[in-house]
């Protein structure tokens, strides 16, 4: 992924108003992010634990999504799999819900997906980060094939939100 500026990130959001995009918390460490290893920039809102954000490139254009994460129920840390990168975690996957873009989102329609709770799919796929349990499922795919699969799953999720 190419490095993005704060202004590019704010302009990328497709499922919120321009005012909301202007007010959302953007990471302060953009210059320190491992951009070459990212399929998307994902982060949690430090002021609101139930909000998260994801910005990726689709057809050469940055697209950003506002996500909501329902509150966790204590004691429900079971093994789950991320629907984007297919990494299995013990309690490290969360349902993320994105309001649909445009009129459908204004009417309350949304799309959900199970994502890595820390939004670090790109790092898990490339072996740069391990799950809390430390064990990944064995796959015969190359890293490049896993990256391509992750990108396709992510593009499909963004397409559902923008459709």
Secondary structure, DSSP 8 states (H G I E B T S, - for coil): -----HHHHHHHBSSS-HHHHHHS---S-GGGS-GGG-SEEEEE-TT-TTEEEEEEEETTEEEEEEEEE----TT---EEE-TTT--EEES-EEEEEEE-STHHHHTT-EEEEEEETT--HHHHHTTSS--TT-------S-HHHHHHHHHHHHHHHHHHHH-
